[in-house]
């Protein structure tokens, strides 16, 4: 399993709630999600088979626990915002949103 695989050039065709991300991981099977986050999904009765990490260069107005629209070209799906984290990578800040892909 490669955890750092991203959409690469197709990221330009991705939006989450209409906003293009800096990077977007490909879906990862839910079995690799931490227990803490699985509990969040269970407590909110959210069914997900996979999750992704969506990164932006600036903070977004997304709220943890909200349902957002994720879109790649014409394919659209609902995602559940599990957690937001601010990361510092190679001298730059990124805001990363862990989202569960809703079934």
C-alpha positions as a Markdown table, in Angstrom:
| # | Residue | x | y | z |
|---|---|---|---|---|
| 1 | Unk | 0.0 | 0.0 | 0.0 |
| 2 | Unk | 1.4 | 3.3 | -1.0 |
| 3 | Unk | 0.2 | 6.1 | 1.3 |
| 4 | Unk | 1.8 | 9.0 | -0.5 |
| 5 | Unk | 0.2 | 8.4 | -3.9 |
| 6 | Unk | -1.6 | 11.5 | -5.2 |
| 7 | Unk | -3.8 | 12.4 | -8.1 |
| 8 | Unk | -0.8 | 14.4 | -9.5 |
| 9 | Unk | -1.7 | 16.3 | -12.7 |
| 10 | Unk | -5.4 | 15.5 | -12.2 |
| 11 | Unk | -5.5 | 17.6 | -9.0 |
| 12 | Unk | -6.3 | 20.6 | -11.3 |
| 13 | Unk | -9.6 | 19.0 | -12.0 |
| 14 | Unk | -10.5 | 18.3 | -8.3 |
| 15 | Unk | -12.6 | 20.6 | -6.1 |
| 16 | Unk | -13.9 | 20.2 | -2.6 |
| 17 | Unk | -16.9 | 22.5 | -2.0 |
| 18 | Unk | -15.8 | 24.3 | -5.2 |
| 19 | Unk | -12.3 | 25.0 | -4.1 |
| 20 | Unk | -9.3 | 23.5 | -5.9 |
| 21 | Unk | -6.8 | 21.8 | -3.4 |
| 22 | Unk | -3.0 | 22.0 | -3.6 |
| 23 | Unk | -2.8 | 18.2 | -3.3 |
| 24 | Unk | -5.2 | 15.2 | -2.9 |
| 25 | Unk | -4.2 | 11.7 | -2.0 |
| 26 | Unk | -5.8 | 8.8 | -3.8 |
| 27 | Unk | -8.4 | 6.9 | -1.7 |
| 28 | Unk | -7.0 | 4.7 | 1.1 |
| 29 | Unk | -8.9 | 1.8 | 2.6 |
| 30 | Unk | -10.6 | 2.6 | 5.9 |
| 31 | Unk | -8.8 | -0.3 | 7.6 |
| 32 | Unk | -5.7 | 2.0 | 7.7 |
| 33 | Unk | -7.6 | 4.9 | 9.5 |
| 34 | Unk | -6.7 | 5.3 | 13.1 |
| 35 | Unk | -9.0 | 4.1 | 15.9 |
| 36 | Unk | -9.6 | 7.7 | 17.1 |
| 37 | Unk | -11.0 | 8.6 | 13.7 |
| 38 | Unk | -13.0 | 5.4 | 13.3 |
| 39 | Unk | -14.7 | 6.2 | 16.5 |
| 40 | Unk | -15.7 | 9.7 | 15.1 |
| 41 | Unk | -17.3 | 8.0 | 12.1 |
| 42 | Unk | -19.1 | 5.4 | 14.3 |
| 43 | Unk | -20.4 | 8.0 | 16.7 |
| 44 | Unk | -21.9 | 10.0 | 13.9 |
| 45 | Unk | -23.2 | 7.0 | 12.1 |
| 46 | Unk | -21.1 | 7.7 | 9.0 |
| 47 | Unk | -20.5 | 4.7 | 6.6 |
| 48 | Unk | -17.1 | 5.0 | 4.7 |
| 49 | Unk | -15.1 | 2.4 | 2.9 |
| 50 | Unk | -12.1 | 4.7 | 2.2 |
| 51 | Unk | -10.7 | 8.1 | 3.1 |
| 52 | Unk | -8.4 | 10.7 | 1.5 |
| 53 | Unk | -6.3 | 13.6 | 2.6 |
| 54 | Unk | -6.9 | 16.9 | 0.8 |
| 55 | Unk | -4.3 | 19.7 | 1.3 |
| 56 | Unk | -4.6 | 23.4 | 0.8 |
| 57 | Unk | -2.0 | 26.2 | 1.0 |
| 58 | Unk | -4.4 | 28.4 | 3.1 |
| 59 | Unk | -7.0 | 27.5 | 5.7 |
| 60 | Unk | -10.5 | 26.8 | 4.4 |
| 61 | Unk | -13.9 | 27.5 | 6.0 |
| 62 | Unk | -14.7 | 23.8 | 6.4 |
| 63 | Unk | -16.0 | 22.5 | 9.7 |
| 64 | Unk | -15.1 | 19.2 | 11.2 |
| 65 | Unk | -18.1 | 16.9 | 11.2 |
| 66 | Unk | -19.6 | 18.5 | 8.0 |
| 67 | Unk | -20.5 | 16.8 | 4.8 |
| 68 | Unk | -18.7 | 18.3 | 1.7 |
| 69 | Unk | -18.9 | 17.8 | -2.0 |
| 70 | Unk | -15.8 | 16.4 | -3.6 |
| 71 | Unk | -15.6 | 16.5 | -7.4 |
| 72 | Unk | -13.1 | 15.1 | -10.0 |
| 73 | Unk | -14.2 | 16.5 | -13.4 |
| 74 | Unk | -17.8 | 15.3 | -13.7 |
| 75 | Unk | -17.7 | 12.7 | -10.9 |
| 76 | Unk | -19.1 | 14.0 | -7.6 |
| 77 | Unk | -19.3 | 12.3 | -4.2 |
| 78 | Unk | -20.1 | 13.3 | -0.6 |
| 79 | Unk | -17.2 | 13.3 | 1.9 |
| 80 | Unk | -17.3 | 13.6 | 5.7 |
| 81 | Unk | -14.7 | 15.9 | 7.2 |
| 82 | Unk | -13.1 | 13.8 | 9.9 |
| 83 | Unk | -10.2 | 16.1 | 11.0 |
| 84 | Unk | -8.3 | 19.3 | 10.0 |
| 85 | Unk | -4.5 | 19.6 | 10.7 |
| 86 | Unk | -2.1 | 22.4 | 10.0 |
| 87 | Unk | 1.3 | 20.9 | 8.8 |
| 88 | Unk | 4.7 | 22.5 | 8.3 |
| 89 | Unk | 6.5 | 20.9 | 5.4 |
| 90 | Unk | 9.8 | 22.1 | 3.9 |
| 91 | Unk | 9.4 | 25.6 | 5.3 |
| 92 | Unk | 5.7 | 26.0 | 4.3 |
| 93 | Unk | 2.4 | 25.6 | 6.0 |
| 94 | Unk | -0.4 | 23.4 | 4.7 |
| 95 | Unk | -3.9 | 22.7 | 5.9 |
| 96 | Unk | -4.8 | 19.1 | 5.5 |
| 97 | Unk | -8.3 | 17.8 | 5.7 |
| 98 | Unk | -8.9 | 14.1 | 6.3 |
| 99 | Unk | -12.2 | 13.1 | 4.7 |
| 100 | Unk | -14.1 | 9.9 | 4.6 |
| 101 | Unk | -15.7 | 9.0 | 1.3 |
| 102 | Unk | -19.3 | 8.4 | 2.2 |
| 103 | Unk | -21.1 | 5.3 | 0.9 |
